[in-house]
Amino acid sequence: MAISYRSTRDHHATPFSASQAVLQGLSPDGGLFVPDHLPQLNLELMALPKLTYQELALKILQPFFSDYTATELQECIAKAYGDNFTSPQITPVKFTDELAYLELFHGPTIAFKDLALQLLPHLLQLAAQKKQTALKTVILTATSGDTGKAAMAGFADVKDTQIIVFYPKDGVSEVQEKQMRSQTGANTHVVAITGNFDDAQTKVKEIFDDPNMILALRQQGYQFSSANSINIGRLFPQMVYYFYAYGQILKAGKITAGQAVNFSVPTGNFGDILAGWYAKKLGLPIKKLLCASNENNVLTDFFASGIYDRKRPFHVTTSPSMDILVSSNLERLLFYTLDQDAAKTAYLMNQLSTRGVYTLDAELIAKLQAEFFADFATIDQTATEIKRVFEKEAYPLDPHTAVGSFVARQYQLKTGDLTPMIVVSTASPYKFPEAVLDALDKRQEATGLAALEQLQQVIAQPYPQTIAELFTAPLLHDLTCDPKDMKKLVLKLVEQN
Ligand SMILES: *Cc1c(COP(=O)(O)O)cnc(C)c1O
């Protein structure tokens, strides 16, 4: 039976096709799209080491994008995962003495968002064709730093599409900001907002749901879509690298087929780790998923107590892509934990938006604790982990990966569980040179590009071409706005095109 999609908040379970779900991003009721059932994958664990990333992607994604033909999907995959990645393996695994690191940073923006955002524009274009809509698309995205650039890189010059990215003015690294502001493509727009990521994300959701905005856009010949990690066109492609990693570890002789592994996932919006959870549901032998947070540790508390409380101080950390207090994708996990009860899910989400907090029953949180382990690293612990791993293994970690690495070792210490552990490495250290140099005690006041040069000398690895280009790229975007003016600005930008 072909998979269709439904909203986590719709108790009628109204069906949507995959392409509709890709096109809309978010369900009209504010819920997230989930598949109506999970497929039986025709995939032997033993066969994993023999498959290329692209072959594996097709096998895994085909059932989830059921109204795309195999040929269409194959073409999308070939375009998404080609020589735009600097590793032919796309997501290679690096082994150190202690741990394995799944490197997701060999794409054009050197962070893991590329794995989804190099594919999404192709899925979206096909979805628009299938719907035979005359409307053009406005992609609206809030970013904590990495999504913005990756989305623009994916959507730049895509026909009949405008993309508008909002990022927190003081919440991203200098390299991240330069990457975004130097983005080419007449259809790309980048705006710094005087607020944090949650402000940006809340406003973007509000704009999506605002009937007046939808109408105003329609009059200009446009409809909204989202490139945020709630889109199924981003979520499900992220399952592929969990399987691929398993194949690599099998190939390296570190495990036997069927043996369980753990993944430690640096987490913000809960998209990456949720894809790991889906991979497990599809049969990948994962024992525990480690939800690794920074000082914005709302998820650590949630998994410990069942209380999700976003009313807490917001910390700007050295791992900005995880500076998030409302993890959108958690709604999908809740929906499953509540036995797919849409009314209960809607109730909890409403509690979160109106009261800032909700509580899950003890019995339900126990269910989650069986599958997840959650912990966090402070800024200092993150820095210490970068230094420790570099001194011991000559392997430089970016701060997000260091959070995952720290939590992985905490887990091993606390539980004694020595199941093979894979840390999901979500960014290149070159994306956060100041923080990495600080951690290594090697920073000489340098910031931005000067820090990149310095880091290159310290870790003795050349930075990738996409980073080298930043040194000469002109800044093409210079917009700032208050979160409350985002609506007006969106309309203005659309009208200008
Ligand atoms: C986005 C991001 C994360 C968090 O991923 P989620 O899917 O939002 O949980 C972690 N690390 C880096 C480098 C990121 O860009």
The ligand as a Tripos MOL2 file, in Angstrom:
@<TRIPOS>MOLECULE
LIG
   15    15     1     0     0
SMALL
NO_CHARGES

@<TRIPOS>ATOM
      1 C1         20.9150   22.1540   12.4750 C.3       1 LIG1
      2 C2         22.1200   21.6690   13.1550 C.ar      1 LIG1
      3 C3         22.0380   20.8280   14.2660 C.ar      1 LIG1
      4 C4         20.7180   20.4140   14.8820 C.3       1 LIG1
      5 O1         19.9810   19.5770   14.0470 O.3       1 LIG1
      6 P1         18.4020   19.4160   14.2850 P.3       1 LIG1
      7 O2         17.9200   18.5680   13.1760 O.co2     1 LIG1
      8 O3         17.8410   20.8170   14.2310 O.co2     1 LIG1
      9 O4         18.2200   18.8140   15.6200 O.co2     1 LIG1
     10 C5         23.2150   20.3770   14.8310 C.ar      1 LIG1
     11 N1         24.4190   20.7480   14.3420 N.ar      1 LIG1
     12 C6         24.5330   21.5660   13.2770 C.ar      1 LIG1
     13 C7         25.8800   21.9550   12.8090 C.3       1 LIG1
     14 C8         23.3850   22.0440   12.6390 C.ar      1 LIG1
     15 O5         23.5170   22.8430   11.5800 O.3       1 LIG1
@<TRIPOS>BOND
     1     1     2 1
     2     2     3 ar
     3     2    14 ar
     4     3     4 1
     5     3    10 ar
     6     4     5 1
     7     5     6 1
     8     6     7 2
     9     6     8 1
    10     6     9 1
    11    10    11 ar
    12    11    12 ar
    13    12    13 1
    14    12    14 ar
    15    14    15 1
@<TRIPOS>SUBSTRUCTURE
     1 LIG1         1 GROUP 0 **** ****
